[in-house]
Amino acid sequence: MNQRFDIYRNIHMGVRALMMETLAAVGRMDAEDAAERTHTLAQVRFPLTFCRMHLEKENRFVHPAMESRAPGSTRSIAADHVGHLRAFADLESDIAAVETTPDAGKPEAAFLLYRRLGLFVGENFVHMYEEETANNAVLWRTHSDPEIIAIEQAIIAQVPPDLKPEVMRWMLPALSPQTRAHLFRVMAPAMPPEARGGVLAMLKPLLSEANWRKLDEITHTVPAAA
């Protein structure tokens, strides 16, 4: 059986890595240390920005494609997205509470943020599983792989330039060496030398020595941008 193109696989692996690291960072945060608190809360705000963008792109590109050929197929997932918007607002309030609560109350406010963030992460893991199974089943039944790839390309084209490095920072290290190498072979020929070098410099400290070696071995075989 041939493997169909999975529009969710790579980006969701990055989202999972980002969410797990963010939750762990909040759990180990010293809420009484102003510098650590400021850094960690900024780290929490980025996944909210990332997830809002991801949700908006799914609503704008993936769901209309599904509904156009399978009416009603996104009803459950769309309802989840409405709930996620409420969760974003709740988490922003929890972050603000950690920032504004008097010093004596900051550890407890931080734990409340950690607990709600854990719920958000858990619900999103279930949500992503449903997208990867139920949504993919609809897409694979109603769309060809080139059509699904075109949807993904439309999404990528709309990612703000300032967010693209962060997307790659979380997605590429989360992938298997084989998938990472495949994406590099696809992306690198169109990248200017400075951008290509920047991606590799970003990745090197994030990969194990063995995984960096596997990627480095194929970089010299990928043609440079014309």
trRosetta pair geometry for C-beta under 8 A, 3 or more apart (Angstrom, degrees):
i j d omega theta_ij theta_ji phi_ij phi_ji
3 6 8.0 -54 169 -22 97 101
4 136 7.5 140 95 179 128 107
4 140 4.9 22 175 -117 170 119
4 145 6.3 -154 -156 -84 72 102
4 148 8.0 63 167 30 98 160
5 145 4.3 116 -1 -143 120 95
5 148 5.1 165 87 87 121 130
5 149 5.8 -62 176 -59 167 88
6 9 3.9 64 108 -25 125 115
6 10 7.9 134 96 -11 96 73
6 132 7.1 26 -163 -145 117 87
6 136 6.2 -11 -128 -120 80 136
7 62 6.9 167 115 -107 150 119
7 136 7.5 -179 32 -101 85 87
7 139 6.8 -93 9 165 124 172
7 148 5.4 -127 -53 176 115 105
7 151 6.4 -20 -117 88 148 115
7 152 5.1 -155 -133 -71 96 108
8 11 6.5 -90 -160 55 41 96
8 12 4.9 27 164 -21 85 127
8 128 7.0 161 177 -165 127 84
8 131 5.3 154 -108 123 154 110
8 132 4.9 -137 91 -91 143 77
8 135 7.2 98 -41 81 139 124
8 136 6.6 -99 15 -63 121 109
9 12 6.3 -77 -151 38 13 105
9 13 6.6 13 160 -21 59 107
9 132 7.0 95 -79 -127 62 113
10 13 5.8 -55 -153 29 31 112
10 14 6.9 27 152 -13 63 103
10 171 5.8 53 157 -171 90 117
10 175 6.2 -3 -133 -88 88 121
10 179 6.7 -172 -99 166 103 131
10 183 7.1 117 -134 -75 153 140
11 14 5.6 -54 -157 37 38 112
11 15 6.3 40 147 -21 69 104
11 54 7.0 162 158 -128 128 118
11 167 7.7 -28 -127 -165 92 106
11 171 6.1 -38 -112 -109 45 128
12 15 5.3 -48 -142 36 39 114
12 16 6.3 43 156 -21 67 101
12 128 4.8 139 -146 -164 125 128
12 131 7.5 179 -83 80 140 124
12 132 6.5 -87 27 -65 171 119
13 16 5.9 -49 -148 34 30 112
13 17 6.6 31 153 -18 62 105
13 171 6.7 89 80 -146 88 68
13 174 4.3 166 141 128 96 121
13 175 5.9 101 103 -80 151 64
14 17 5.7 -55 -149 36 33 110
14 18 6.2 32 155 -19 67 107
14 167 6.8 56 147 -170 161 62
14 170 4.2 99 -169 117 97 91
14 171 3.1 -45 -69 -88 138 65
14 172 7.7 33 -91 -5 115 39
14 174 5.0 -178 -86 29 50 143
15 18 5.7 -55 -147 38 31 112
15 19 6.2 28 157 -18 66 108
15 50 7.3 178 -112 133 84 122
15 51 7.2 96 -141 -92 115 85
15 54 6.7 47 -90 -91 132 171
15 124 7.5 -118 148 153 121 129
15 128 6.9 179 85 -92 134 146
15 170 7.5 79 -68 132 29 133
16 19 5.9 -57 -145 38 29 108
16 20 6.2 25 160 -17 65 108
16 125 6.9 75 -114 -105 100 89
16 128 7.2 -133 -63 71 99 168
16 174 7.0 135 66 -158 90 144
17 20 6.1 -58 -145 37 27 107
17 21 6.3 20 160 -13 64 111
17 170 5.6 172 83 -173 113 87
17 171 7.9 167 37 -94 129 29
17 173 7.0 165 175 88 166 94
17 174 4.0 -130 -29 -91 143 125
18 21 6.2 -63 -148 40 25 105
18 22 6.1 23 157 -19 64 112
18 46 7.8 -114 -168 110 122 105
18 47 5.4 157 142 -99 115 104
18 50 6.6 -49 144 81 166 163
18 170 4.5 5 -63 -150 106 147
19 22 5.8 -59 -145 38 28 110
19 23 6.2 28 159 -18 65 107
19 47 6.1 111 -89 -142 65 147
19 121 4.6 149 168 -125 121 102
19 124 6.5 -160 -104 79 163 140
19 125 7.8 -156 93 -59 153 89
20 23 6.0 -54 -147 36 29 109
20 24 6.4 26 156 -15 63 108
20 121 7.2 120 -76 -160 50 140
21 24 5.8 -56 -148 39 31 110
21 25 6.2 35 153 -25 65 107
22 25 5.6 -53 -147 33 31 114
22 26 6.6 29 156 -17 64 102
22 43 5.9 -176 -123 141 85 96
22 44 5.8 121 -171 -104 114 58
22 46 7.8 -152 -97 64 130 93
22 47 5.2 -64 -41 -23 168 141
22 117 7.1 -120 123 179 102 136
22 121 8.0 -180 73 -81 102 125
23 26 6.0 -55 -151 35 32 108
23 27 6.4 32 152 -20 64 108
23 114 7.2 100 -160 -152 71 75
23 117 5.5 179 -107 126 82 113
23 118 5.8 99 -145 -88 126 68
23 121 5.3 -32 -59 -37 139 159
24 27 5.6 -56 -149 36 33 114
24 28 6.4 11 161 -3 68 109
25 28 6.4 -68 -144 46 27 95
25 29 6.4 51 152 -55 63 96
25 40 5.3 -176 148 -137 106 99
25 43 5.5 -50 112 108 159 149
25 44 7.7 -153 87 -60 117 80
26 29 5.5 -32 -149 -5 33 123
26 40 6.2 139 -92 169 55 120
26 44 6.2 62 -72 -78 118 120
26 110 6.9 -173 -176 -177 85 89
26 113 6.1 -123 -166 112 135 105
26 114 4.7 177 126 -95 114 84
26 117 5.8 78 42 50 164 158
27 114 5.3 107 -83 -141 65 134
29 36 6.1 164 -154 142 78 107
29 37 6.5 95 176 -100 119 57
29 40 4.4 171 -105 120 128 180
29 110 5.9 -135 84 -165 119 138
30 33 4.0 47 100 6 116 115
30 36 5.1 53 54 79 92 151
30 37 7.3 -91 91 -54 61 81
31 37 5.6 73 -146 -98 45 113
31 98 6.5 -111 -142 -157 115 107
31 106 4.2 -177 144 138 115 102
31 107 4.8 171 52 -87 132 51
31 109 7.1 153 -163 66 151 86
31 110 3.8 -133 -78 -31 137 147
32 37 7.7 156 31 -48 8 126
32 103 6.5 67 -128 -169 85 95
32 106 6.1 143 -78 76 59 132
32 107 6.7 -16 -40 -55 94 95
33 36 4.0 38 96 26 119 114
33 37 6.0 164 81 -20 59 87
34 37 5.7 -57 -143 37 26 114
34 38 6.3 26 160 -20 64 106
35 38 6.0 -54 -148 34 28 109
35 39 6.4 25 155 -15 63 109
36 39 5.8 -58 -148 39 31 110
36 40 6.0 24 159 -16 68 111
37 40 6.1 -60 -143 40 26 105
37 41 6.2 20 163 -15 64 110
37 98 6.9 -162 -165 150 112 114
37 99 7.8 150 150 -97 118 62
37 106 7.3 -37 -113 -178 146 136
37 110 7.8 -100 -123 -89 100 127
38 41 6.2 -58 -143 38 25 106
38 42 6.5 26 156 -18 61 107
39 42 5.9 -61 -156 36 28 111
39 43 6.5 30 148 -22 64 107
40 43 5.2 -52 -152 33 37 117
40 44 6.7 39 149 -21 66 98
41 44 5.4 -45 -150 30 39 113
41 45 6.6 42 150 -23 65 100
41 95 5.3 123 -156 -156 106 102
41 98 6.3 -169 -92 86 127 133
41 99 6.6 96 -148 -64 172 100
42 45 5.6 -50 -149 31 36 112
42 46 7.0 44 152 -28 63 96
43 46 6.1 -44 -157 19 33 113
44 47 6.6 -55 -166 32 40 104
44 48 7.1 36 145 -16 67 107
44 91 7.3 -147 162 168 115 115
44 95 5.9 -175 95 -97 134 120
44 113 7.3 -21 -132 168 166 127
44 117 6.9 -83 -138 -103 117 143
45 48 5.6 -58 -158 36 43 115
45 49 6.5 43 149 -19 73 103
45 92 7.9 66 -114 -108 88 78
45 95 6.6 83 -69 -136 90 168
46 49 5.6 -55 -151 37 38 111
46 50 6.0 37 153 -19 70 108
46 166 7.0 -131 -169 -169 125 146
47 50 5.2 -54 -139 41 35 115
47 51 5.8 32 161 -19 70 108
48 51 6.0 -53 -138 40 27 106
48 52 6.3 32 157 -22 61 105
48 88 5.3 121 -154 -141 104 93
48 91 6.1 -167 -88 93 127 132
48 92 6.9 119 -159 -65 166 88
49 52 5.9 -54 -149 33 27 112
49 53 6.6 24 155 -15 62 107
49 163 7.6 -147 135 -109 113 123
50 53 5.9 -61 -156 37 29 109
50 54 6.3 27 151 -19 66 109
50 163 7.3 159 -103 -158 73 120
50 166 7.1 -123 -88 124 115 123
50 167 7.5 155 -135 -89 108 75
50 170 7.8 21 -139 28 159 156
51 54 5.4 -50 -141 38 36 114
51 55 6.1 39 157 -21 67 105
51 84 7.0 -128 151 177 120 126
51 88 7.1 -166 89 -88 116 111
51 124 7.5 -69 -129 -119 136 146
52 55 5.8 -56 -147 37 28 111
52 56 6.3 27 155 -19 64 108
52 88 6.2 69 -73 -114 102 156
53 56 5.8 -56 -147 36 29 110
53 57 6.4 26 157 -17 65 107
53 159 7.1 75 167 -126 133 76
53 160 7.6 -100 -123 9 141 100
53 163 6.6 129 -64 178 177 170
54 57 6.0 -58 -149 36 28 108
54 58 6.5 27 153 -17 63 106
55 58 5.8 -57 -151 36 31 110
55 59 6.3 29 154 -17 66 108
55 81 5.4 144 -160 -142 112 103
55 84 5.9 -167 -98 98 149 144
55 85 7.6 -175 133 -64 161 81
56 59 5.7 -56 -147 39 31 112
56 60 6.0 23 157 -16 66 113
57 60 5.7 -59 -139 42 30 107
57 61 5.8 -15 176 18 68 115
57 62 7.5 60 129 -7 69 99
57 155 4.6 81 -179 -141 127 102
57 158 6.4 163 -110 82 105 124
57 159 7.7 -8 -77 -74 146 77
58 61 7.0 -75 -125 53 19 79
58 62 4.6 -33 -151 35 64 124
58 63 6.2 71 150 -25 72 96
58 81 7.3 -155 87 -94 121 136
58 131 7.8 -56 -138 -131 145 141
59 62 7.8 5 -30 48 13 84
59 63 5.5 -12 -135 20 37 134
59 78 7.4 96 -113 -122 90 87
59 81 6.3 139 -71 179 111 164
60 63 7.8 77 19 38 15 96
60 64 7.2 -25 169 -2 29 119
60 158 7.7 -81 92 96 147 170
61 64 6.9 -72 -152 38 15 102
61 65 6.7 11 159 -16 56 113
61 151 5.3 141 158 -165 110 89
61 154 5.4 167 -128 97 137 119
61 155 5.2 -133 42 -70 162 91
62 65 5.9 -64 -157 35 30 111
62 66 6.5 25 153 -16 67 108
62 135 7.2 26 161 -178 126 133
62 139 7.7 -47 -159 -81 93 127
62 151 6.2 95 -91 169 63 136
62 155 7.8 15 -42 -67 92 132
63 66 5.6 -55 -148 37 35 111
63 67 6.0 30 158 -16 70 109
63 74 4.4 81 -142 -130 97 167
63 77 7.4 -158 -98 92 109 119
63 78 6.4 88 -134 -78 147 104
64 67 5.7 -57 -138 42 32 109
64 68 6.1 42 159 -33 66 104
65 68 5.9 -50 -149 24 27 115
65 69 7.3 -11 164 11 58 106
65 139 7.3 40 114 -114 118 92
65 143 6.6 16 164 -67 119 144
65 147 7.7 155 -159 153 131 107
65 151 5.6 -43 -40 -98 162 138
66 69 6.9 -90 -163 50 28 84
66 70 5.6 -49 177 54 72 103
66 73 4.9 -119 159 83 112 124
66 74 5.3 116 87 -50 134 108
66 135 6.8 -72 -87 -150 149 83
66 138 5.1 46 -141 125 108 136
66 139 6.5 -63 -89 -72 93 75
66 142 7.1 118 -132 57 53 146
67 70 6.9 -83 -111 71 22 59
67 71 5.8 50 -165 -112 69 50
67 72 7.5 112 -126 -6 81 26
67 73 6.5 -158 -85 41 52 90
67 74 5.8 -61 -59 11 96 118
69 142 3.8 140 113 -171 138 134
69 143 7.1 161 35 -53 158 80
70 73 3.9 38 114 -32 111 139
70 138 5.0 -126 48 -156 160 111
70 141 7.3 69 -65 84 138 118
70 142 5.5 -121 -30 -53 107 151
72 75 5.5 -13 -168 -29 65 118
73 135 7.8 118 147 -118 106 60
73 138 4.7 114 179 -122 147 153
74 77 5.2 -70 -161 56 69 106
74 78 4.9 74 138 -33 94 106
74 135 7.6 48 -104 -110 80 100
75 78 6.0 -59 -144 35 21 111
75 79 6.7 23 156 -20 59 105
76 79 5.8 -56 -156 31 31 112
76 80 6.9 34 147 -19 63 102
76 130 7.4 -103 115 166 121 144
76 134 7.7 -16 67 119 131 160
77 80 5.4 -48 -156 30 39 116
77 81 6.7 44 147 -23 66 99
77 127 7.4 113 -135 -160 80 90
77 130 6.5 -175 -89 116 97 120
77 131 6.3 95 -125 -85 136 84
77 134 7.5 -173 -50 89 117 123
77 135 6.3 41 -56 -68 161 116
78 81 5.5 -48 -154 29 38 116
78 82 7.0 42 148 -20 64 96
79 82 5.7 -46 -156 28 38 113
79 83 6.8 38 147 -15 64 103
80 83 5.5 -58 -156 38 37 113
80 84 6.4 42 147 -25 69 102
80 123 8.0 180 -154 162 104 104
80 127 5.1 154 173 -121 149 119
80 130 7.8 148 -31 66 162 144
81 84 5.4 -46 -147 29 37 116
81 85 6.9 43 152 -23 63 96
82 85 5.9 -48 -158 26 35 113
82 86 7.1 32 147 -13 62 101
83 86 5.7 -54 -156 36 40 111
83 87 6.3 41 147 -21 69 105
83 123 7.8 -103 123 160 128 146
84 87 5.2 -52 -146 36 38 115
84 88 6.5 47 152 -26 67 96
84 124 7.5 80 -110 -90 115 95
84 127 7.6 52 -65 -104 122 174
85 88 5.7 -43 -152 25 33 115
85 89 7.0 31 151 -14 61 102
86 89 5.8 -57 -156 36 36 110
86 90 6.4 36 148 -20 68 106
87 90 5.5 -52 -145 37 36 113
87 91 6.2 34 157 -18 68 105
87 120 5.1 141 176 -112 132 107
87 123 7.5 -157 -86 68 160 144
88 91 6.0 -60 -150 38 28 108
88 92 6.4 31 152 -21 64 105
89 92 5.7 -51 -149 34 32 114
89 93 6.6 34 151 -19 63 103
90 93 5.7 -56 -155 34 33 112
90 94 6.5 32 148 -19 66 104
90 116 6.3 -132 133 -180 114 141
91 94 5.4 -49 -146 35 38 113
91 95 6.4 42 152 -21 66 100
91 113 7.3 86 -149 -148 71 83
91 116 6.3 -173 -93 119 75 119
91 117 6.4 87 -124 -85 116 78
91 120 6.3 3 -65 -49 130 160
92 95 5.7 -50 -149 33 32 113
92 96 6.4 32 152 -17 64 105
93 96 5.7 -54 -149 38 32 112
93 97 6.4 39 150 -26 64 103
94 97 5.5 -48 -149 29 34 116
94 98 6.9 36 152 -19 63 97
94 109 7.5 166 -168 179 70 81
94 112 6.1 -147 -141 114 110 94
94 113 4.1 147 151 -102 117 80
94 116 5.5 -164 -62 51 162 143
94 117 7.6 -149 94 -42 152 89
95 98 5.9 -53 -158 30 34 109
95 99 6.6 29 148 -15 65 108
95 113 6.4 94 -75 -125 50 134
96 99 5.5 -58 -151 39 36 113
96 100 5.9 8 162 -1 72 116
97 100 6.3 -69 -133 49 26 93
97 101 5.6 36 169 -37 68 110
97 109 4.8 -153 129 -156 99 120
97 112 7.2 -36 96 79 144 129
97 113 7.3 -175 65 -59 106 103
98 101 6.4 -41 -128 21 21 112
98 106 6.1 72 -158 -150 69 80
98 109 4.6 171 -92 123 59 115
98 110 5.3 79 -119 -79 120 68
98 113 5.6 -25 -44 -29 126 144
101 105 4.2 -105 166 93 119 111
101 106 5.4 163 87 -81 110 58
101 108 7.9 -124 156 68 160 87
101 109 4.4 177 9 -38 157 153
102 105 5.3 73 64 19 75 103
102 106 7.5 -118 101 -36 36 83
103 106 5.7 -33 -151 -8 37 119
105 108 5.6 -60 -167 46 65 109
105 109 5.7 66 138 -25 87 106
106 109 5.5 -58 -142 40 34 112
106 110 6.1 38 158 -24 69 105
107 110 5.6 -54 -147 34 31 113
107 111 6.6 31 154 -20 64 102
108 111 5.6 -51 -149 33 35 111
108 112 6.6 37 151 -19 65 101
109 112 5.7 -51 -151 34 34 112
109 113 6.6 37 149 -19 64 102
110 113 5.6 -51 -152 35 35 113
110 114 6.3 39 148 -22 66 104
111 114 5.3 -50 -147 35 37 116
111 115 6.3 37 154 -21 67 102
112 115 5.7 -50 -145 34 32 111
112 116 6.4 24 158 -11 64 106
113 116 6.1 -61 -147 42 29 103
113 117 5.9 29 156 -19 66 112
114 117 5.8 -58 -143 40 26 111
114 118 6.3 32 155 -24 62 105
115 118 5.7 -52 -152 31 29 114
115 119 6.8 30 150 -17 62 101
116 119 5.6 -49 -153 33 38 113
116 120 6.4 41 148 -20 66 104
117 120 5.4 -52 -148 37 36 115
117 121 6.3 38 153 -20 67 103
118 121 5.7 -51 -145 36 31 111
118 122 6.3 31 156 -18 64 106
119 122 5.8 -56 -148 38 30 111
119 123 6.2 27 157 -16 65 108
120 123 6.0 -57 -146 39 27 108
120 124 6.2 24 156 -17 63 111
121 124 5.8 -60 -148 39 28 110
121 125 6.5 33 154 -25 64 102
122 125 5.8 -50 -151 28 31 112
122 126 6.9 28 153 -13 62 102
123 126 5.8 -55 -156 37 35 110
123 127 6.2 37 147 -21 67 109
124 127 5.1 -51 -141 39 38 116
124 128 6.1 39 158 -21 69 102
125 128 6.0 -50 -144 35 29 108
125 129 6.6 33 153 -20 60 104
126 129 5.7 -55 -154 34 32 114
126 130 6.6 31 151 -19 65 104
127 130 5.8 -56 -153 34 32 111
127 131 6.6 31 151 -18 65 104
128 131 5.5 -51 -148 36 37 112
128 132 6.2 34 154 -18 68 108
129 132 5.8 -59 -145 40 30 109
129 133 6.2 9 161 -3 66 112
130 133 6.2 -67 -141 48 27 97
130 134 5.2 -12 -178 20 72 118
130 135 7.1 77 131 -13 66 94
131 134 7.1 -52 -100 56 17 83
131 135 4.4 -11 -155 18 57 135
131 136 7.3 82 148 -26 54 84
132 135 7.2 18 -33 49 14 98
132 136 5.8 7 -176 -15 36 128
133 136 6.3 -53 -128 38 7 106
133 137 6.5 11 158 -23 52 108
134 137 5.7 -54 -152 28 28 114
134 138 6.9 24 153 -15 62 102
135 138 5.8 -55 -156 35 37 109
135 139 6.3 32 151 -16 69 107
136 139 5.5 -55 -142 41 36 111
136 140 5.8 32 160 -18 70 109
137 140 6.1 -56 -140 40 24 107
137 141 6.3 23 157 -18 60 111
138 141 5.9 -63 -149 38 28 109
138 142 6.0 -9 166 8 66 118
139 142 6.5 -78 -138 51 23 90
139 143 5.2 -38 -172 37 68 118
139 148 5.7 81 170 -102 121 120
140 143 7.2 -58 -91 57 17 76
140 148 8.0 -2 -81 -57 56 148
143 147 4.2 -128 -169 90 101 128
143 148 5.2 121 118 -55 129 86
143 151 7.8 2 -178 -16 163 131
144 147 4.8 98 55 6 75 103
144 148 7.2 -143 96 -4 40 86
145 148 5.6 -56 -145 38 35 109
145 149 6.1 37 156 -20 68 105
146 149 5.6 -53 -143 38 33 113
146 150 6.4 39 154 -24 64 103
147 150 5.6 -51 -151 31 32 115
147 151 6.9 37 149 -21 62 99
148 151 5.6 -47 -156 29 38 114
148 152 6.7 37 147 -16 65 102
149 152 5.5 -52 -151 36 37 113
149 153 6.3 38 151 -20 67 104
150 153 5.6 -50 -145 36 33 112
150 154 6.5 38 153 -22 63 103
151 154 5.7 -54 -153 33 31 113
151 155 6.6 32 150 -19 64 103
152 155 5.6 -54 -153 34 35 113
152 156 6.4 34 152 -19 68 105
153 156 5.6 -50 -144 36 34 112
153 157 6.3 39 155 -24 64 105
154 157 5.8 -52 -149 32 30 115
154 158 6.8 18 155 -12 61 110
155 158 6.1 -72 -158 40 31 104
155 159 7.1 46 148 -41 66 93
156 159 5.8 -36 -157 2 40 115
159 163 5.6 -119 175 82 93 111
159 164 5.4 111 118 -78 122 83
159 167 6.4 -27 -168 -23 150 155
160 163 4.7 77 67 9 91 107
160 164 7.4 -144 93 -27 47 80
161 164 5.8 -39 -152 5 37 117
162 165 7.7 -49 -175 24 36 98
163 166 5.4 -64 -161 45 54 111
163 167 5.9 60 143 -29 82 101
164 167 5.5 -50 -146 31 34 114
164 168 6.5 29 158 -13 66 104
165 168 5.8 -58 -150 41 34 108
165 169 6.1 42 150 -31 67 105
165 198 7.6 -61 -116 139 119 121
165 202 6.9 -158 -166 -97 100 164
166 169 5.2 -46 -142 29 35 119
166 170 6.7 19 163 -6 65 103
167 170 6.6 -71 -157 42 26 95
167 171 5.8 7 160 -7 67 121
168 171 5.9 -64 -127 47 29 101
168 172 5.2 19 -176 -15 72 117
168 199 6.3 -66 151 -130 151 100
168 202 7.2 74 109 100 111 147
169 172 7.3 -34 -111 33 9 100
169 173 7.5 -5 172 1 44 112
169 202 5.9 -92 -99 168 86 127
169 206 7.3 171 -164 -65 71 163
170 173 7.2 -73 -155 42 23 98
170 174 6.5 16 159 -19 60 122
171 174 5.9 -76 -156 36 29 111
171 175 6.8 30 157 -32 68 106
172 175 6.1 -54 -155 17 34 113
172 180 5.6 88 -166 -130 78 102
172 183 6.9 -141 -111 84 90 143
172 199 7.7 111 -33 -173 171 102
172 203 5.9 -67 114 -104 135 115
172 206 7.9 89 90 94 96 139
173 180 7.9 44 -94 -102 22 137
173 203 6.6 176 -68 -140 88 80
173 206 4.3 -86 -85 139 144 120
173 207 6.0 -146 -122 -73 92 74
175 179 4.2 -116 178 88 119 116
175 180 4.5 153 87 -59 118 83
175 183 7.1 81 64 3 174 135
176 179 4.7 86 54 11 84 101
176 180 6.8 -151 88 -7 40 89
177 180 5.7 -57 -142 39 29 113
177 181 6.2 30 159 -20 65 107
177 211 5.4 -144 -86 -135 105 83
177 214 4.4 -3 -160 112 135 152
177 215 6.9 -130 -147 -54 86 78
178 181 5.9 -55 -149 36 27 110
178 182 6.4 29 152 -21 62 106
179 182 5.6 -52 -148 34 33 114
179 183 6.4 31 155 -17 66 104
180 183 6.0 -56 -150 37 30 107
180 184 6.4 30 152 -20 64 106
180 211 7.7 55 46 -177 157 106
180 215 6.1 -55 121 -92 121 113
181 184 5.6 -53 -147 35 32 112
181 185 6.4 34 154 -20 65 104
181 214 6.9 -89 -60 142 124 95
181 215 6.2 -155 -84 -112 82 65
181 218 5.0 77 -148 34 111 161
182 185 5.8 -55 -152 34 31 111
182 186 6.5 27 151 -17 64 107
183 186 5.5 -56 -149 38 35 111
183 187 5.9 17 160 -8 71 113
184 187 6.1 -63 -135 46 28 99
184 188 5.3 30 173 -31 69 117
184 199 7.9 167 -119 124 94 138
184 215 6.7 115 -22 -153 162 98
184 218 6.8 119 87 99 131 119
184 219 7.1 -65 157 -93 140 73
184 222 6.6 -113 135 -53 91 162
185 188 6.6 -39 -116 27 18 110
185 189 7.8 21 178 -19 48 101
185 218 6.9 -62 -65 155 99 128
185 222 5.5 -148 -117 -103 61 117
186 189 8.0 -84 172 21 19 98
187 190 6.6 -86 -172 45 44 97
187 191 6.1 37 147 -34 82 118
187 199 7.9 144 113 -104 134 175
188 191 5.4 -63 -144 26 39 116
188 196 5.4 71 -144 -122 86 116
188 199 8.0 -133 -95 60 85 146
188 219 7.5 -173 -124 -137 163 71
188 222 4.5 47 86 141 141 144
188 223 8.0 145 112 68 100 47
188 224 7.9 -70 153 -112 94 40
188 225 7.9 -133 154 -47 55 83
189 222 6.3 -125 -57 173 79 94
189 223 5.2 37 -113 75 100 89
189 224 7.4 121 -130 155 54 9
189 225 6.1 125 169 -85 43 59
190 225 5.9 62 -162 -106 16 106
191 195 4.4 -127 -174 92 102 115
191 196 4.4 133 105 -61 124 86
191 199 7.2 -34 -170 -3 166 133
191 225 5.7 -144 71 -45 33 126
192 195 4.8 87 58 10 80 105
192 196 6.9 -150 91 -7 38 89
192 225 5.6 -70 -89 47 35 152
193 196 5.6 -58 -145 39 31 112
193 197 6.1 28 158 -17 67 108
193 224 6.2 4 -81 -153 90 121
193 225 7.0 -131 -42 34 61 103
194 197 5.8 -53 -145 40 30 110
194 198 6.2 36 153 -25 63 106
195 198 5.5 -52 -148 33 31 115
195 199 6.6 34 154 -21 64 100
196 199 6.0 -52 -153 30 31 109
196 200 6.7 23 153 -12 63 107
196 224 7.4 -118 9 -129 165 79
196 225 7.5 -169 -33 -13 128 106
197 200 5.8 -59 -149 40 34 108
197 201 6.1 34 154 -20 69 108
198 201 5.7 -54 -142 38 31 110
198 202 6.2 33 156 -21 64 107
199 202 5.7 -57 -151 36 29 113
199 203 6.3 24 155 -18 65 110
200 203 5.7 -57 -144 38 31 109
200 204 6.4 45 159 -40 65 98
200 215 7.8 177 -127 132 89 123
200 216 8.0 94 -154 -97 120 76
200 219 6.6 47 -101 -113 139 149
201 204 6.1 -38 -146 10 29 115
202 206 7.1 1 146 -1 64 126
203 206 5.6 -85 -156 48 41 108
203 207 5.8 23 162 -18 85 116
203 212 7.3 155 127 -112 95 87
203 215 6.9 -78 129 111 143 167
204 207 6.5 -70 -145 35 24 101
204 212 5.6 64 -137 -129 65 131
207 211 4.2 -125 -175 92 109 111
207 212 4.3 144 94 -60 123 81
207 215 6.8 -63 -151 8 178 135
208 211 4.6 85 52 13 83 102
208 212 6.8 -149 88 -7 39 86
209 212 5.8 -55 -146 37 28 111
209 213 6.4 31 155 -22 63 106
210 213 5.8 -55 -152 33 30 113
210 214 6.6 31 152 -20 63 104
211 214 5.6 -49 -148 33 37 114
211 215 6.6 32 154 -14 65 103
212 215 5.9 -59 -151 40 33 107
212 216 5.9 33 154 -22 69 110
213 216 5.6 -53 -138 38 29 112
213 217 6.4 40 158 -31 62 102
214 217 6.0 -49 -154 22 27 116
214 218 7.6 8 156 -6 57 103
215 218 6.4 -71 -162 39 36 98
215 219 6.7 47 148 -41 71 100
216 219 5.6 -41 -148 9 39 118
217 220 7.6 -67 -179 25 29 99
218 221 5.4 -63 -160 39 57 112
218 222 6.6 56 147 -30 81 102
219 222 6.1 -57 -153 25 36 109
